[in-house]
């Protein structure tokens, strides 16, 4: 692995995300990178592609660019091209960025797959669940001025991709529309094992949340 390239990529991402929302900042990227490196130890993958994919996967999340899914791939491609990265690696990393999101899997519009994508996708999904996932969900909900919970607005378990991306539902709904679904969408054995523990933690949180809403605890 080209460690100089990896360090340059880290520096680039830190600069680009210096003012990012707390759930999609450099520290999110760092956690996903660390998760990806951990999972990759048990998989036969190109570690450089995994590292670059993890570091660049949220370089320009469409949520913060009016839903435009092309900004991130364009920005990543420009950076990698300027670093004279092999074209085969660039294209693979771009495919990871284009196909990693949960929304891409809703209508199964993504046609690309690779072990490297599976590793980075698991790493990203792990950061969306468990204690950190709970914190990120409510941080983003606050950032968007959304309600924490509204019993009148029930979760929509049949969201289309467009509906998912446009949703303004209370944060608690997001647990049922995405977060608790992720455990069964993990690709790798390592990802599945870690996800089980984090999933159970979220279920415990939700049980406590609704018990408190009812004044039971």
C-alpha positions as CSV (number, residue, x, y, z in Angstrom):
1,X,0.0,0.0,0.0
2,X,1.2,3.5,-0.9
3,X,1.3,5.0,2.6
4,X,2.3,8.5,1.3
5,X,-0.9,8.5,-0.8
6,X,-3.0,7.4,2.2
7,X,-1.5,10.1,4.4
8,X,-2.1,12.7,1.6
9,X,-5.7,11.5,1.3
10,X,-6.3,11.8,5.0
11,X,-5.0,15.4,4.9
12,X,-7.2,16.2,2.0
13,X,-10.3,14.8,3.7
14,X,-9.6,16.6,6.9
15,X,-9.4,19.9,5.1
16,X,-12.5,19.2,3.0
17,X,-14.6,18.3,6.0
18,X,-13.3,20.9,8.4
19,X,-16.7,22.4,8.8
20,X,-18.9,19.4,8.3
21,X,-21.9,18.3,10.3
22,X,-20.8,16.3,13.3
23,X,-22.1,13.0,12.1
24,X,-20.3,13.3,8.7
25,X,-17.1,14.9,9.7
26,X,-13.4,13.7,9.7
27,X,-14.0,11.7,12.8
28,X,-16.7,9.7,11.1
29,X,-14.3,9.1,8.2
30,X,-11.6,8.0,10.6
31,X,-13.9,5.5,12.4
32,X,-15.0,4.1,9.0
33,X,-11.4,3.8,7.9
34,X,-10.4,2.0,11.1
35,X,-13.4,-0.3,10.8
36,X,-12.5,-1.1,7.2
37,X,-8.9,-1.9,8.1
38,X,-10.1,-4.2,10.8
39,X,-12.6,-6.0,8.6
40,X,-10.1,-6.2,5.7
41,X,-7.7,-8.3,7.8
42,X,-10.1,-11.3,7.3
43,X,-10.9,-10.7,3.7
44,X,-8.9,-11.2,0.4
45,X,-9.0,-7.6,-0.9
46,X,-6.9,-4.9,-2.4
47,X,-6.1,-3.0,0.8
48,X,-5.2,0.3,-0.9
49,X,-8.6,0.4,-2.7
50,X,-10.3,-0.3,0.7
51,X,-8.3,2.4,2.4
52,X,-9.0,5.0,-0.3
53,X,-12.7,4.0,-0.6
54,X,-13.1,4.4,3.2
55,X,-11.4,7.7,3.3
56,X,-13.2,9.2,0.3
57,X,-16.7,7.6,0.6
58,X,-18.2,10.7,2.2
59,X,-16.0,13.5,0.7
60,X,-19.2,15.2,-0.5
61,X,-22.3,13.4,0.9
62,X,-25.3,14.2,-1.3
63,X,-27.4,15.1,1.8
64,X,-25.3,18.3,2.0
65,X,-25.3,19.0,-1.8
66,X,-29.0,19.3,-2.6
67,X,-29.2,15.5,-3.1
68,X,-26.6,15.5,-5.9
69,X,-24.9,12.1,-6.0
70,X,-22.3,13.2,-8.5
71,X,-20.4,15.7,-6.4
72,X,-18.5,13.2,-4.3
73,X,-17.3,11.0,-7.1
74,X,-16.2,14.0,-9.1
75,X,-14.3,15.5,-6.2
76,X,-12.6,12.1,-5.4
77,X,-11.7,11.5,-9.0
78,X,-10.1,14.9,-9.4
79,X,-8.0,14.3,-6.2
80,X,-6.9,10.8,-7.2
81,X,-6.1,11.9,-10.7
82,X,-3.9,14.8,-9.4
83,X,-2.1,12.2,-7.3
84,X,-1.4,10.1,-10.4
85,X,-3.2,7.1,-9.0
86,X,-3.6,4.2,-11.4
87,X,-6.8,4.5,-13.4
88,X,-8.0,1.1,-12.5
89,X,-7.8,1.9,-8.8
90,X,-9.5,5.3,-9.4
91,X,-12.4,3.7,-11.2
92,X,-12.8,1.1,-8.4
93,X,-12.8,3.7,-5.7
94,X,-15.3,5.8,-7.6
95,X,-17.6,2.8,-7.9
96,X,-17.4,2.3,-4.2
97,X,-18.4,5.9,-3.5
98,X,-21.3,5.6,-6.0
99,X,-22.7,2.4,-4.6
100,X,-22.0,2.5,-0.8
101,X,-25.1,4.3,0.4
102,X,-28.1,2.8,2.0
103,X,-30.4,4.7,-0.4
104,X,-28.6,3.0,-3.4
105,X,-29.8,-0.4,-2.1
106,X,-33.4,0.6,-1.6
107,X,-34.4,0.1,-5.2
108,X,-31.4,-2.0,-6.0
109,X,-30.2,0.5,-8.6
110,X,-26.6,-0.3,-7.9
111,X,-25.2,-2.8,-10.4
112,X,-21.6,-2.8,-9.1
113,X,-20.2,-5.1,-6.5
114,X,-16.8,-6.1,-5.2
115,X,-15.3,-7.4,-2.0
116,X,-13.7,-4.0,-1.5
117,X,-17.1,-2.3,-1.7
118,X,-18.5,-4.9,0.7
119,X,-15.8,-4.2,3.3
120,X,-16.1,-0.4,3.1
121,X,-19.9,-0.6,3.1
122,X,-19.9,-2.8,6.3
123,X,-17.4,-0.3,7.9
124,X,-19.7,2.6,7.1
125,X,-22.8,0.8,8.3
126,X,-21.2,-0.1,11.5
127,X,-20.7,3.6,12.2
128,X,-24.5,4.1,11.7
129,X,-25.5,1.7,14.5
130,X,-24.7,1.2,18.2
131,X,-23.9,4.0,20.5
132,X,-22.2,6.1,17.8
133,X,-25.1,5.5,15.4
134,X,-27.6,6.7,18.0
135,X,-25.5,9.8,18.6
136,X,-25.1,10.5,14.9
137,X,-28.8,10.1,14.2
138,X,-29.9,12.6,16.8
139,X,-27.1,15.0,15.9
140,X,-28.2,15.0,12.3
141,X,-31.8,15.3,13.3
142,X,-31.0,18.4,15.4
143,X,-28.9,19.8,12.5
144,X,-32.0,19.5,10.3
145,X,-34.3,20.8,13.1
146,X,-36.3,17.6,13.1
147,X,-38.6,16.3,15.9
148,X,-37.1,13.7,18.1
149,X,-40.3,11.7,18.2
150,X,-43.9,12.3,17.1
151,X,-46.3,9.3,17.6
152,X,-48.6,10.7,14.9
153,X,-45.9,10.3,12.3
154,X,-45.3,6.6,12.0
155,X,-42.3,5.0,10.3
156,X,-42.6,4.3,6.6
157,X,-41.2,0.8,6.0
158,X,-41.7,1.0,2.2
159,X,-39.9,4.2,1.3
160,X,-38.7,4.6,-2.3
161,X,-35.2,6.0,-2.8
162,X,-36.6,9.4,-3.6
163,X,-38.8,9.4,-0.5
164,X,-36.0,8.3,1.7
165,X,-33.7,11.1,0.5
166,X,-36.4,13.7,0.9
167,X,-37.7,12.5,4.3
168,X,-38.1,15.0,7.1
169,X,-39.6,12.5,9.6
170,X,-38.7,12.5,13.3
171,X,-35.4,10.9,14.2
172,X,-36.9,7.9,16.0
173,X,-38.5,6.9,12.7
174,X,-35.0,6.7,11.1
175,X,-34.2,3.8,13.4
176,X,-37.0,1.7,11.9
177,X,-36.6,3.0,8.3
178,X,-32.8,2.3,8.2
179,X,-30.7,1.7,11.3
180,X,-32.2,-1.5,12.7
181,X,-32.3,-2.9,9.2
182,X,-28.6,-2.7,8.8
183,X,-27.6,-5.8,10.8
184,X,-29.2,-8.1,8.2
185,X,-27.6,-6.2,5.3
186,X,-23.9,-6.7,6.4
187,X,-21.7,-8.4,3.9
188,X,-18.8,-9.9,5.8
189,X,-18.6,-12.3,8.7
190,X,-16.5,-9.8,10.7
191,X,-19.1,-7.0,9.9
192,X,-22.0,-9.3,10.9
193,X,-20.4,-10.2,14.3
194,X,-19.7,-6.6,15.3
195,X,-23.1,-5.4,14.0
196,X,-25.0,-7.9,16.2
197,X,-23.7,-6.3,19.4
198,X,-24.3,-2.8,18.2
199,X,-27.8,-3.7,17.0
200,X,-28.7,-5.2,20.3
201,X,-27.6,-2.0,22.0
202,X,-29.9,0.1,19.8
203,X,-32.8,-2.2,20.5
204,X,-32.2,-1.7,24.2
205,X,-32.1,2.0,23.7
206,X,-35.4,2.0,21.8
207,X,-37.1,-0.1,24.5
208,X,-35.9,2.3,27.2
209,X,-36.9,5.3,25.1
210,X,-40.5,4.2,24.7
211,X,-40.8,3.0,28.3
212,X,-39.8,6.5,29.4
213,X,-42.3,8.1,26.9
214,X,-45.0,6.0,28.7
215,X,-43.7,7.0,32.1
216,X,-42.9,3.4,32.9
217,X,-39.2,3.9,33.9
